Amino acid sequence: MKKRLYLPVILTTILAATGCKKYVDKGLPDQFDDNTFWRSEDNVRSYNWGFYELFPGYGNNATFGDFYFTSFSDDQASPAFARFTQNIPAGTGGTKWDFSYVRKANVLLERVDQVPMADEAKNHWKGVARFFRALTYFNIVKDYGDAPWIGKSMDITNTDLIYKPRDPRTLVMDSVLSDLNFAVANLREKDIPNTINRSVALALKSRVCLYEGTWRKYHVKVALPEADKFLKAAKEASEALMTGTFKLSPDYVTQYNSLDLANNQEIILYKKYLPGYLTHSVIGYLTSSTQESGLSKSAIDAYLCTDGLPVKLSPLYKGDDTIINTRANRDKRLLLSIDTVLCYNTKLVEGRSSSTGYRPTKFLQPLVSNVLAPYNDTDAPLFWLAEVLLNYAEAAAELSAMGQYAFVQADLDKSVNLLRARVGMPALQVLGDQAAVNGTAYTDPARDPQVPSLIWEIRRERRVELMLDGFRFHDLMRWAKGDYLNTSNKDIWRGAKVRPNPDIITDAEGYLLPYKPAAASRTFADPKNYLQPIPSGQIALYPSGKMSQNPGWE
């Protein structure tokens, strides 16, 4: 039996269906007697609950989640300088190279026809299984690219699958799209509230297909085909939700600081937190003496002025000599996302400090039952309409740039301009292929010259609307913009402008530096840093040469 301990992680839960009394007694949803379990829809539903652990949300109790804690980007500076992955890990712990939920989904797909229930119910649960298989593979592909596609559950004798080499990214993501299409076609419109349904599948399809379409378009060195197929799928899935029953909330921060998201019309799926049952630590980290991961000057400068113009063009911009000036005449989303005062070492505010002086605030809720970590109980959005609107606008603009779609003003008016209207910002316009406001085309002096004007402004909307939500790093990866994370991009290493003193570090212009410049050096390696290395222990388990390593990590 010793051999089992060293099999690839595809078999992490290989014995889940063999029946073991000590696990059944504990009531774990994925441990059962396979001969007697598949007898009712209720049993199928109980098996399904374990899949929801795939949604980090705000984290579980003391663990970190997607929001705020995903600080490795050009938007935040964590208190400790963060580097790209330096070494190949030996094991899979803490990595996404984990196929246990793939097996769990495959088991459900293979057993559901045994259950005495209507075909509609069987197809719904097959849709659930394929939704979560798609989600798992999407998470794997984002980090690793090529991966072995496993379309059936395995036992110890299936060595051809256990030691299957990595399939090409194109095959895996085409399979993911097939899973999502099946889920959209077969999931119920409504099941138990706040569970996987057709709308959630459309939201995941919107997210996944935008990611894959832009990855294939911009990673030209790899020359992946059919970027337009995925972008069209993202646009269509987004539009299906945009024409449905979901509506934007009147308040931008409601999605992030609510004690109960059950009746929020913008929310497609959320993670429920309850005192004494499941809580998180986001508010605790933003109210304690632990130094916060503050917003960078780059992030702050991304917010437009209230006339709809960038800070380098707007006559309303008052500079950043003080926090009052920084916040003056700015997009309301900035005002709701950072504090009215600066806090940093030597200038603590109620014991709090931020690495950049800018304190994040949009997650704060004074009515939480306990502000201490890990006892916070605000709900976390998982899929919501704002992201879908941004996905639509970006997919449509990318298709237009490829000559696959004629982008018009109506595309902006039913997407990003709804988000702008919510915070009182002027509408974004398109004149020819240029971004415009109030009838006048403009080009942001800070624009990356490789990015067209309109796409630059749509990316800006995504950045500020989803600030601190955990999307930014992977957005940069899919756009092939890893170099934005280099230390040569000085504004991602600068914070607020402050009065120098001997106990803090500032640059020559008076901007707060979170790290000593000599100790903070980072250069993105292309293509190496676009993907994570396969754990060496996994490669060692395969026959020589059968499991490949990612480029730059060989």
C-alpha positions as CSV (number, residue, x, y, z in Angstrom):
1,M,0.0,0.0,0.0
2,K,3.0,2.3,0.4
3,K,2.9,3.1,-3.3
4,R,-0.4,5.0,-3.0
5,L,1.3,7.6,-0.8
6,Y,3.4,8.7,-3.8
7,L,0.8,8.8,-6.6
8,P,0.1,12.1,-8.4
9,V,-2.4,14.4,-6.7
10,I,-5.0,13.5,-9.4
11,L,-5.6,10.7,-7.0
12,T,-5.9,12.7,-3.8
13,T,-9.4,11.5,-3.2
14,I,-9.2,8.2,-5.1
15,L,-10.7,6.3,-2.2
16,A,-13.6,8.6,-1.7
17,A,-16.1,6.1,-3.1
18,T,-14.8,2.9,-1.4
19,G,-16.7,3.2,1.8
20,C,-14.9,3.6,5.1
21,K,-16.9,3.7,8.3
22,K,-14.7,6.2,10.2
23,Y,-15.4,8.8,7.5
24,V,-19.1,8.0,7.2
25,D,-19.5,8.4,10.9
26,K,-18.0,11.9,10.6
27,G,-20.5,12.8,7.9
28,L,-18.1,14.1,5.3
29,P,-20.0,14.7,2.1
30,D,-17.5,13.1,-0.2
31,Q,-17.0,9.9,1.9
32,F,-19.7,7.3,1.5
33,D,-20.5,3.7,0.6
34,D,-20.8,3.9,-3.1
35,N,-23.2,0.9,-3.3
36,T,-25.9,2.5,-1.2
37,F,-25.3,6.3,-1.4
38,W,-26.8,7.2,-4.8
39,R,-30.5,6.7,-3.9
40,S,-32.0,10.2,-3.8
41,E,-31.6,13.7,-5.0
42,D,-31.0,14.8,-1.4
43,N,-28.0,12.6,-1.3
44,V,-26.7,14.1,-4.6
45,R,-27.2,17.5,-3.1
46,S,-25.2,16.6,0.0
47,Y,-22.4,15.3,-2.1
48,N,-22.4,18.6,-4.0
49,W,-21.8,20.9,-1.0
50,G,-18.1,20.2,-0.8
51,F,-17.6,21.9,-4.2
52,Y,-18.4,25.3,-2.7
53,E,-15.0,25.2,-0.9
54,L,-13.6,26.3,-4.3
55,F,-14.9,29.8,-3.7
56,P,-12.5,31.6,-1.3
57,G,-14.6,34.8,-1.0
58,Y,-13.2,36.7,2.0
59,G,-11.5,33.6,3.2
60,N,-12.4,31.1,5.9
61,N,-11.9,32.4,9.4
62,A,-8.2,33.1,9.6
63,T,-7.3,32.1,6.0
64,F,-6.9,34.7,3.3
65,G,-9.4,35.1,0.5
66,D,-9.5,36.9,-2.9
67,F,-10.5,40.4,-1.8
68,Y,-7.9,42.8,-0.4
69,F,-5.5,39.9,0.5
70,T,-4.7,39.2,-3.2
71,S,-2.3,42.1,-3.1
72,F,0.5,41.0,-5.5
73,S,-0.2,43.5,-8.3
74,D,0.5,47.1,-9.3
75,D,-2.5,48.2,-7.2
76,Q,-1.2,47.4,-3.7
77,A,2.1,47.2,-1.8
78,S,2.1,44.5,0.8
79,P,4.1,45.3,4.0
80,A,6.8,42.8,3.0
81,F,8.3,43.1,-0.5
82,A,6.8,40.5,-2.8
83,R,8.8,38.7,-5.5
84,F,7.9,36.5,-8.4
85,T,8.1,32.8,-7.6
86,Q,11.7,32.1,-7.0
87,N,12.0,28.3,-6.7
88,I,10.2,25.2,-8.0
89,P,8.1,23.8,-5.1
90,A,8.7,20.1,-4.2
91,G,5.1,19.4,-3.2
92,T,1.6,20.6,-4.1
93,G,0.8,22.2,-0.8
94,G,-0.4,25.8,-1.3
95,T,-0.5,25.4,-5.1
96,K,-3.4,25.0,-7.6
97,W,-1.9,21.7,-9.0
98,D,-4.7,19.7,-7.4
99,F,-7.2,17.5,-9.2
100,S,-9.2,16.3,-6.3
101,Y,-12.3,18.3,-7.3
102,V,-11.9,17.0,-10.9
103,R,-12.3,13.5,-9.6
104,K,-15.2,14.6,-7.4
105,A,-17.0,16.0,-10.4
106,N,-16.3,12.9,-12.5
107,V,-17.7,10.6,-9.8
108,L,-20.9,12.7,-9.7
109,L,-21.2,12.5,-13.5
110,E,-20.7,8.8,-13.6
111,R,-23.1,8.0,-10.7
112,V,-26.0,10.5,-11.2
113,D,-27.9,8.3,-13.7
114,Q,-28.2,5.6,-11.0
115,V,-30.3,7.9,-8.9
116,P,-34.1,7.5,-9.1
117,M,-35.1,11.0,-10.2
118,A,-36.4,12.8,-13.3
119,D,-34.1,13.4,-16.3
120,E,-34.4,17.2,-15.6
121,A,-32.9,16.6,-12.2
122,K,-30.2,14.3,-13.6
123,N,-29.2,16.9,-16.2
124,H,-29.1,19.7,-13.6
125,W,-26.7,17.8,-11.4
126,K,-24.6,16.9,-14.4
127,G,-24.5,20.6,-15.1
128,V,-23.3,21.2,-11.5
129,A,-20.5,18.7,-11.9
130,R,-19.4,20.1,-15.2
131,F,-19.6,23.7,-13.8
132,F,-17.2,22.8,-11.0
133,R,-14.9,20.7,-13.2
134,A,-14.7,23.7,-15.5
135,L,-13.9,26.0,-12.6
136,T,-11.2,23.7,-11.3
137,Y,-9.5,23.4,-14.6
138,F,-9.8,27.2,-15.2
139,N,-7.9,27.7,-11.9
140,I,-5.3,25.2,-12.9
141,V,-4.8,26.6,-16.4
142,K,-4.4,30.2,-15.1
143,D,-1.4,29.1,-13.1
144,Y,0.1,26.3,-15.2
145,G,-1.2,26.4,-18.8
146,D,-1.1,22.9,-20.1
147,A,-2.6,20.2,-17.8
148,P,-3.8,16.6,-18.1
149,W,-7.5,16.6,-18.9
150,I,-9.2,13.8,-16.9
151,G,-12.7,13.1,-18.1
152,K,-13.5,10.1,-15.9
153,S,-12.9,9.0,-12.3
154,M,-10.0,6.6,-11.7
155,D,-9.0,3.7,-9.6
156,I,-5.6,2.4,-8.7
157,T,-5.4,0.3,-11.9
158,N,-5.9,3.3,-14.3
159,T,-2.2,3.9,-14.8
160,D,-2.7,5.3,-18.3
161,L,-4.7,8.2,-16.7
162,I,-2.7,8.4,-13.5
163,Y,0.4,9.1,-15.5
164,K,-1.2,10.9,-18.3
165,P,1.0,13.8,-19.6
166,R,-0.2,17.3,-19.9
167,D,-2.7,18.1,-22.6
168,P,-2.3,21.3,-24.6
169,R,-4.0,24.4,-23.1
170,T,-6.2,24.6,-26.2
171,L,-7.6,21.1,-25.6
172,V,-8.2,21.8,-21.9
173,M,-9.9,25.1,-22.4
174,D,-12.0,23.9,-25.3
175,S,-13.1,21.1,-22.9
176,V,-13.8,23.7,-20.2
177,L,-16.0,25.7,-22.7
178,S,-17.9,22.5,-23.6
179,D,-18.5,21.9,-19.9
180,L,-19.8,25.5,-19.4
181,N,-22.0,25.2,-22.5
182,F,-23.5,22.1,-21.1
183,A,-24.0,23.7,-17.7
184,V,-25.7,26.8,-19.2
185,A,-28.0,24.5,-21.2
186,N,-29.0,22.1,-18.4
187,L,-28.8,23.9,-15.0
188,R,-32.0,25.0,-13.5
189,E,-33.0,28.6,-13.7
190,K,-33.4,28.5,-9.9
191,D,-32.6,25.8,-7.4
192,I,-32.1,26.3,-3.7
193,P,-31.3,30.1,-3.2
194,N,-27.6,31.0,-3.6
195,T,-26.5,27.8,-5.2
196,I,-25.3,27.0,-8.7
197,N,-27.8,27.7,-11.4
198,R,-27.9,28.8,-15.1
199,S,-27.1,32.5,-14.3
200,V,-24.0,31.5,-12.3
201,A,-22.9,29.3,-15.1
202,L,-23.3,32.3,-17.5
203,A,-21.3,34.5,-15.2
204,L,-18.4,31.9,-15.0
205,K,-18.5,31.5,-18.8
206,S,-18.3,35.3,-19.1
207,R,-15.2,35.4,-16.8
208,V,-13.5,32.3,-18.2
209,C,-14.0,33.1,-21.9
210,L,-12.8,36.7,-21.5
211,Y,-9.7,35.4,-19.8
212,E,-8.9,32.8,-22.4
213,G,-9.8,34.9,-25.4
214,T,-7.5,37.7,-24.4
215,W,-4.7,35.3,-23.3
216,R,-4.8,33.8,-26.8
217,K,-4.8,37.2,-28.5
218,Y,-2.0,38.8,-26.6
219,H,0.4,35.9,-25.9
220,V,1.5,36.0,-29.5
221,K,4.7,34.1,-28.9
222,V,2.6,30.9,-28.3
223,A,0.3,31.5,-31.3
224,L,-2.8,30.0,-29.8
225,P,-5.9,29.8,-32.2
226,E,-9.5,30.9,-31.9
227,A,-9.2,33.9,-29.6
228,D,-12.3,35.3,-31.3
229,K,-14.3,32.1,-30.4
230,F,-13.7,32.7,-26.7
231,L,-14.3,36.5,-26.9
232,K,-17.6,35.9,-28.7
233,A,-18.6,33.4,-26.0
234,A,-17.7,35.9,-23.3
235,K,-19.7,38.7,-25.0
236,E,-22.8,36.4,-25.5
237,A,-22.8,35.1,-22.0
238,S,-22.4,38.5,-20.5
239,E,-25.2,39.9,-22.7
240,A,-27.5,37.1,-21.6
241,L,-27.1,38.2,-18.0
242,M,-27.3,41.9,-18.8
243,T,-30.8,41.4,-20.4
244,G,-32.0,39.4,-17.4
245,T,-33.3,40.3,-14.0
246,F,-30.1,41.5,-12.4
247,K,-29.8,45.2,-11.7
248,L,-26.9,47.3,-10.4
249,S,-27.2,48.3,-6.7
250,P,-27.5,52.1,-6.2
251,D,-24.5,52.1,-3.9
252,Y,-21.1,50.9,-5.1
253,V,-19.9,49.6,-1.7
254,T,-23.0,47.6,-0.9
255,Q,-21.5,44.6,-2.6
256,Y,-18.5,44.6,-0.3
257,N,-19.8,45.6,3.2
258,S,-23.2,44.0,3.5
259,L,-24.1,41.8,6.4
260,D,-26.6,40.0,4.1
261,L,-26.5,40.0,0.3
262,A,-29.5,37.8,-0.1
263,N,-31.8,40.5,-1.5
264,N,-29.1,42.4,-3.5
265,Q,-30.3,42.4,-7.1
266,E,-26.7,42.8,-8.4
267,I,-25.4,39.6,-6.8
268,I,-25.5,36.4,-8.9
269,L,-23.8,34.3,-6.2
270,Y,-22.3,35.2,-2.8
271,K,-20.5,33.5,0.1
272,K,-22.5,33.7,3.3
273,Y,-20.8,34.4,6.6
274,L,-22.5,33.9,10.0
275,P,-21.1,34.5,13.5
276,G,-20.2,31.2,15.2
277,Y,-20.4,29.3,11.9
278,L,-18.2,30.8,9.2
279,T,-16.4,34.2,9.5
280,H,-13.5,36.0,7.9
281,S,-10.7,38.4,8.7
282,V,-10.9,41.3,6.1
283,I,-12.3,43.9,8.5
284,G,-10.0,42.7,11.3
285,Y,-6.9,43.3,9.2
286,L,-8.2,46.8,8.2
287,T,-8.9,47.9,11.8
288,S,-6.0,46.3,13.7
289,S,-2.4,47.4,14.3
290,T,-1.1,45.0,11.6
291,Q,0.2,47.2,8.8
292,E,-2.2,47.2,5.8
293,S,-1.4,46.6,2.2
294,G,-2.0,50.1,1.0
295,L,-2.9,51.3,-2.5
296,S,-0.1,52.4,-4.8
297,K,0.2,55.8,-6.4
298,S,-0.3,54.0,-9.7
299,A,-3.7,52.8,-8.5
300,I,-4.7,56.1,-7.1
301,D,-3.8,57.9,-10.3
302,A,-6.0,55.5,-12.3
303,Y,-9.1,57.1,-10.9
304,L,-10.4,59.9,-13.2
305,C,-11.5,63.4,-12.2
306,T,-15.2,64.2,-12.0
307,D,-15.0,65.7,-15.5
308,G,-14.2,62.2,-16.9
309,L,-10.6,63.1,-17.7
310,P,-7.4,61.5,-16.4
311,V,-5.4,63.3,-13.8
312,K,-2.7,64.3,-16.3
313,L,-5.3,66.1,-18.5
314,S,-8.0,67.4,-16.1
315,P,-8.0,71.0,-14.9
316,L,-9.9,69.8,-11.9
317,Y,-7.0,67.7,-10.6
318,K,-5.5,69.4,-7.5
319,G,-2.4,67.2,-7.2
320,D,-1.5,65.0,-4.3
321,D,0.3,67.2,-1.8
322,T,-2.3,66.3,0.8
323,I,-5.0,63.6,1.1
324,I,-7.6,66.4,0.7
325,N,-6.2,67.4,-2.6
326,T,-5.9,63.7,-3.7
327,R,-9.6,63.1,-3.0
328,A,-10.8,66.5,-4.5
329,N,-12.9,66.3,-7.7
330,R,-12.3,62.6,-8.1
331,D,-14.4,59.5,-9.1
332,K,-16.6,58.6,-6.1
333,R,-15.2,55.1,-6.2
334,L,-11.9,56.5,-5.0
335,L,-13.6,58.3,-2.2
336,L,-15.3,55.1,-1.1
337,S,-12.2,53.0,-1.4
338,I,-9.6,55.0,0.7
339,D,-9.7,56.8,4.0
340,T,-10.0,60.5,4.4
341,V,-6.7,60.5,6.4
342,L,-3.3,59.1,5.7
343,C,-1.8,56.6,8.2
344,Y,1.7,55.3,8.1
345,N,4.6,54.6,10.4
346,T,5.2,57.6,12.7
347,K,1.7,58.9,11.8
348,L,-0.6,56.2,13.1
349,V,-4.3,56.8,13.2
350,E,-5.9,54.9,16.1
351,G,-2.9,52.5,15.9
352,R,-3.4,51.8,12.3
353,S,-0.8,52.2,9.5
354,S,-0.7,51.5,5.7
355,S,2.3,50.5,3.7
356,T,1.7,53.4,1.4
357,G,-0.3,55.8,3.7
358,Y,-3.5,55.1,1.8
359,R,-5.9,52.9,3.9
360,P,-8.4,50.7,2.1
361,T,-12.0,51.3,3.4
362,K,-14.6,49.9,1.0
363,F,-14.9,46.6,3.0
364,L,-15.5,48.3,6.3
365,Q,-18.9,47.9,8.1
366,P,-19.4,49.4,11.5
367,L,-22.3,47.0,12.3
368,V,-20.3,43.8,12.1
369,S,-20.8,41.7,15.2
370,N,-17.1,41.6,15.9
371,V,-14.4,43.7,14.1
372,L,-11.6,41.4,15.3
373,A,-10.1,38.9,13.0
374,P,-11.2,36.2,12.4
375,Y,-14.7,37.0,13.5
376,N,-16.0,39.3,10.7
377,D,-19.4,38.3,9.1
378,T,-20.0,40.5,6.1
379,D,-21.0,38.5,3.0
380,A,-18.6,38.2,0.0
381,P,-19.7,38.6,-3.6
382,L,-18.5,35.8,-5.9
383,F,-20.3,36.7,-9.2
384,W,-22.0,40.0,-9.6
385,L,-23.3,42.2,-12.4
386,A,-20.6,44.8,-12.3
387,E,-18.0,42.3,-13.4
388,V,-20.3,41.0,-16.2
389,L,-20.7,44.5,-17.6
390,L,-17.0,45.0,-17.7
391,N,-16.5,41.6,-19.3
392,Y,-19.0,42.5,-22.0
393,A,-17.4,45.9,-22.8
394,E,-13.9,44.4,-23.0
395,A,-14.9,41.4,-25.1
396,A,-16.8,43.7,-27.5
397,A,-13.9,46.1,-27.8
398,E,-11.3,43.3,-28.4
399,L,-13.5,41.8,-31.1
400,S,-13.8,45.2,-32.7
401,A,-10.0,45.6,-32.7
402,M,-9.8,42.2,-34.4
403,G,-12.4,43.2,-37.1
404,Q,-14.9,40.7,-35.7
405,Y,-17.5,43.2,-34.4
406,A,-18.5,46.8,-35.0
407,F,-18.2,48.5,-31.6
408,V,-20.7,51.4,-31.1
409,Q,-21.7,53.8,-28.4
410,A,-24.6,51.6,-27.3
411,D,-22.0,49.0,-26.2
412,L,-20.6,51.5,-23.7
413,D,-24.0,52.8,-22.7
414,K,-25.3,49.4,-21.6
415,S,-22.1,48.4,-19.8
416,V,-19.4,50.7,-18.3
417,N,-21.6,53.8,-18.5
418,L,-24.1,52.1,-16.1
419,L,-21.2,51.8,-13.7
420,R,-20.1,55.4,-14.2
421,A,-23.7,56.7,-13.8
422,R,-23.9,54.9,-10.4
423,V,-21.1,57.1,-9.1
424,G,-22.0,60.2,-10.9
425,M,-19.3,60.1,-13.6
426,P,-19.7,61.4,-17.1
427,A,-20.3,58.8,-19.8
428,L,-17.4,57.3,-21.7
429,Q,-17.8,57.9,-25.4
430,V,-16.3,56.4,-28.6
431,L,-15.4,58.7,-31.5
432,G,-14.1,56.6,-34.4
433,D,-11.8,54.3,-32.5
434,Q,-10.9,56.9,-29.8
435,A,-12.1,57.3,-26.3
436,A,-13.9,60.5,-25.6
437,V,-15.8,62.4,-23.0
438,N,-18.3,65.3,-23.4
439,G,-17.9,65.0,-27.2
440,T,-14.1,65.4,-27.2
441,A,-11.6,62.6,-27.9
442,Y,-8.6,62.4,-25.6
443,T,-5.6,60.2,-25.0
444,D,-4.3,59.6,-21.5
445,P,-0.6,60.7,-21.5
446,A,-0.1,57.7,-19.1
447,R,-1.5,55.2,-21.7
448,D,0.6,52.3,-22.7
449,P,1.3,53.0,-26.4
450,Q,0.7,49.3,-27.2
451,V,-2.9,49.5,-26.0
452,P,-5.6,51.3,-28.2
453,S,-7.2,54.3,-26.6
454,L,-10.7,52.8,-26.1
455,I,-9.4,49.5,-24.7
456,W,-7.1,51.4,-22.3
457,E,-10.1,53.3,-20.9
458,I,-12.2,50.1,-20.6
459,R,-9.3,48.5,-18.8
460,R,-9.2,51.5,-16.5
461,E,-12.9,51.1,-15.7
462,R,-12.2,47.5,-14.8
463,R,-9.3,48.4,-12.6
464,V,-11.1,51.0,-10.6
465,E,-14.4,49.2,-10.4
466,L,-12.8,46.0,-9.2
467,M,-10.1,47.6,-7.1
468,L,-8.8,45.2,-4.4
469,D,-11.2,42.5,-5.6
470,G,-8.4,40.0,-6.7
471,F,-8.6,40.3,-10.5
472,R,-5.7,42.6,-11.2
473,F,-2.8,40.2,-11.2
474,H,-4.4,37.8,-13.6
475,D,-5.7,40.6,-15.8
476,L,-2.0,41.7,-16.3
477,M,-1.1,38.1,-17.0
478,R,-3.8,37.6,-19.7
479,W,-2.9,40.9,-21.3
480,A,0.8,39.9,-21.4
481,K,1.6,42.9,-19.3
482,G,3.8,41.2,-16.7
483,D,6.3,44.0,-17.1
484,Y,3.9,46.4,-15.3
485,L,5.1,44.7,-12.1
486,N,8.8,45.6,-12.6
487,T,10.4,47.9,-10.1
488,S,11.2,50.2,-13.1
489,N,7.5,51.1,-12.9
490,K,8.1,53.5,-10.0
491,D,4.6,54.5,-9.2
492,I,3.7,51.0,-8.1
493,W,6.3,51.4,-5.4
494,R,5.2,54.8,-4.3
495,G,2.5,55.8,-1.9
496,A,1.2,59.1,-0.7
497,K,3.1,62.4,-0.6
498,V,4.1,63.0,3.0
499,R,6.5,65.2,5.0
500,P,9.8,63.4,5.3
501,N,11.2,62.5,8.7
502,P,14.1,60.2,9.7
503,D,11.8,57.3,10.6
504,I,10.2,56.7,7.2
505,I,11.5,56.3,3.6
506,T,10.6,58.8,0.9
507,D,11.9,59.5,-2.6
508,A,13.3,62.8,-3.8
509,E,9.8,64.1,-4.5
510,G,8.4,63.3,-1.0
511,Y,6.5,60.1,-1.9
512,L,6.3,57.4,0.8
513,L,8.3,54.3,-0.1
514,P,7.1,51.1,1.5
515,Y,10.5,49.4,1.0
516,K,14.2,50.4,1.0
517,P,15.0,50.8,-2.8
518,A,18.2,48.8,-2.5
519,A,16.2,45.8,-1.1
520,A,13.3,46.0,-3.6
521,S,14.3,44.8,-7.1
522,R,12.0,42.9,-9.3
523,T,12.1,42.1,-13.1
524,F,9.5,40.1,-14.9
525,A,10.9,37.2,-16.9
526,D,9.0,36.5,-20.1
527,P,7.7,33.8,-20.6
528,K,8.8,32.2,-17.3
529,N,6.8,34.3,-14.9
530,Y,3.5,34.1,-16.8
531,L,3.1,30.5,-15.5
532,Q,4.0,28.8,-12.2
533,P,6.3,25.8,-12.1
534,I,4.9,22.3,-11.9
535,P,6.0,20.9,-8.5
536,S,9.1,18.9,-8.9
537,G,7.7,16.1,-6.8
538,Q,4.9,15.6,-9.3
539,I,7.3,15.4,-12.2
540,A,9.4,12.9,-10.4
541,L,6.5,10.5,-10.1
542,Y,6.1,10.1,-13.8
543,P,8.2,8.0,-16.2
544,S,11.1,10.0,-17.4
545,G,10.1,12.8,-19.8
546,K,6.4,12.1,-19.6
547,M,5.5,15.2,-17.4
548,S,6.9,18.4,-18.8
549,Q,7.9,21.6,-16.9
550,N,6.8,25.1,-17.9
551,P,9.1,27.3,-20.0
552,G,11.9,28.9,-18.1
553,W,11.6,26.5,-15.2
554,E,13.2,23.5,-16.9
